Amino acid sequence: MCGRFALTEDWSQIIEYFGITASQYAIPPRYNIAPSQRIPAVITGPDGERRIGPLSWGLIPQAWVNENPKVKPINARVEGLRKNTAFRRLVERRRCLIPASGYFEWHQATKQPHYIRVKSRPVFAFAGFYDTWKGSDGQKISTCTIITCAPNARMRHIHDRMPVILRDRQDERFWLDRSVTDLNELLTVIGPYPEDDMYWYQVDKLVGNVNNDSEKCVEEIK
């Protein structure tokens, strides 16, 4: 699963990496981003330009509006995208990139948190999808989720799931391409990130408290 991540790079670097031409939205460095919080997401607008703005982490599809859902999925298993009608429609039509500098995972046996990063890039993108609609009170509801998959061989000793990290700029462009609407075609870029381009280290258990959001959350402990 992916239940915590960080976005610690300078905002101008994030804007440049994701090719955002203009945006009034910005956030300071975040060291412990948690579910239900508003997080940055990149989409392609109808005009073809990339846009960045906040979405609440925990998906509420409009299709569920009459079901009053108590569960707001922060993750969506890639294996279930074909079976879940609401998820499938959103993957086909409303995909997003979720910028990150790294993410946290707790060892299943020891509960020790690890901070996991990509070697080749200071910033990368999770594959996500979203929905946005207006409730009966007229309030706009904009939410998202992160897709997860089976882990690569090296990550398997920490956890049995991992978030889908898009491999390169080409895959990121493909994921945001509004002209692509075939699920089978989209799933060709979804899978475990190459293990040779990942590294991780242990961090303090203070990251387990969502109120802690400082550089200490991403500092290595010996």
N, C-alpha and C positions, 0 to 999 in steps of 0.2 A: 504494500500500500504506500501511499504518500500522504502523510498527515501533517508535516511541517516542512517549510523550506525557507530559504533566505534570499534576499536580493540586495546585495551590499555595494554594488558598483555605483560610480557616479552616474547621476541620471542622464547627463549629456552623452555618456558612453552607451547607455542603454538605448537612447533614442537613435543614436547613430547606427548601432548594430542592427536594429530592427527596421531601419529605413523609414523612420517617421519624419515626414517633411514639416509638419507643423502640429503643435499640441500645447494647450494651456494646462494640461494635466501633468502633475509631477508628484513624486513622493520622496521622502528622505530614505537613506539606507535602512533596510529592515533585516533584523538578525533572527527573527523567530516568528515567521508568518504562520498563522493558525486558521483552521476552518472557521467559517462564519464571518471572517474578516473580509473587507473589500481589498481585492488584489488587482494589480495591473494585468491587462490582457490586450493582445494585439489582434485586430481583425482587418479584413479588407472591406472597405465601404463600397457602395454601388458605383462610385466613380472610379474604382480601381486603386485608390490610394489607401495606404495602410493607416490605421487609426489606433491609438492607444487610450485606454480609459479603464475605470474601475468596474469590476464585477464581484458580486458576493460569492465566496468560495463555499459551495454547497448547492447543488443543482435543484431547481424547481421548474420542471418543464411546464409550459402552459397546458399541455395535455393532462396534467395532474390537478388542474385548478379545482375541479369538483371533488377531488379525493381528500383534500385537506391533509397533505402528506406530513407525517411526523419525522420522517427520515429525509434528509437532504443530502444525497450522495456527494461526497467530496472526491470520490474515485469511481471510475467506471471500468470494469474489467473488459478487456478487448474481446475475450471469448464470448461475452454476452451481448455484444453490440448488434448482432444479427437478430437475436431473439427479442430484445426489448424494442418494441415499435417506436416509442417516444425517443429513445436514445438514437436509434437508427436514423430517424428523420432529421434529428439535430446534427448528427455527424455528416449527413449528406448536405445540409444547408447552412449550418451555423458553427463553423469551426474557428478555433482561436489558438494563438500561441500564448503561453504563460511564461514570461521571462523569469529566470532564476539564476542565482550564482552557485547554489548548491542546495541539497536537501538533507533532511535528517531521517535516519532509520534506527530503530531500536533492535538490538540483537534479540531474537525470539527467546533464547534460553536465559541469557544473563540480564536482559533489559538494559544493557549499556547502550547509550545513544552514540551514533556515529554521524559525522558530517561528510557527505559524499559530493565530490566535485568532478568536473570534466577537465582533463589535462590541457587540451588544446585551445580552450576558450574560457575567458573569465565569466562570460554570460552565455546561457543556452536557453532552449525553449522546450517546455513540456508540451505535448500534444493535448489539446483540450477542446471542449465544445461547450456551447452556452445556449441560453434562451433569454429573451427579453420581451416583456409584455406588460400590460397595465391591468391591475387588479380592479375589483368592483369599486374601490374607493378612489380610483384614478391614479393611484401611485404606481410608478414604474418599477417593475421587478426584473432585475438583471442578475442572473446567476450562472455559475459555470462549474465544471468538474474536470479532473485530470484523468486521462486514460492510463491504466496500468496493464502490465504484461508479466509473463514469467521472467525471472531474473536471468542474467547471464551466469556463467559458471562460477565466477569469482564472487559475485554478489550473493550467491545462493546460501553461503554459510551465515549470512547476516539475516536475510529474510527471504520468504518464498514468493514475494512480489517486488516489482520495481516500477516506478513511473516511466512512461514512454518519453524518452528524450529524442527529439528529432536529430538525425545524424549530422546534417549540414545545411547550408543555406538553400541548396536546391530542394531538399525535402521540406524545409520551412515554406518556401514559395509554393510548392505543390500543395501543402496542407491548407494554405490560405487561398488557393485558386478557386474562386467562386464558380468557375465553369466546370469543375470536376464534381460530379454528384453521384458517382457509382461507388458504393461501399467497398466492393471487392477491389477496385482500383485504388481507393484510398488506403486500404489496409496493407498495400504493398510497402508503405513507408513506416509501418508500425511494427515494432519488435524490440527486443532487448538492445540496449546501447552497447557498442563494442567495449569489452572489458579492458582492453589495453589502453583505452583513452580515459579511464576512470581512476580516481584514487580517493581514499577516505582515511579518516582518523577518528579516534575517540574524543568526545567532548563531554563537558560537565553535565550532570543530570539536571542542572538548573534549567536547561532548555525544555524540560518537561512541564514547566509552569508557563502558561501563555502570557503571564504578566512580565516575564523576563524578556527583554528585547534590547540586548546590548552586545557589544563585540565579544563579551565573554562566552556567549552562546556558540560562537564558531571557533573559539581558540582550542588548539589541541592540548589534551592532557596526557601526561606520560603514565 
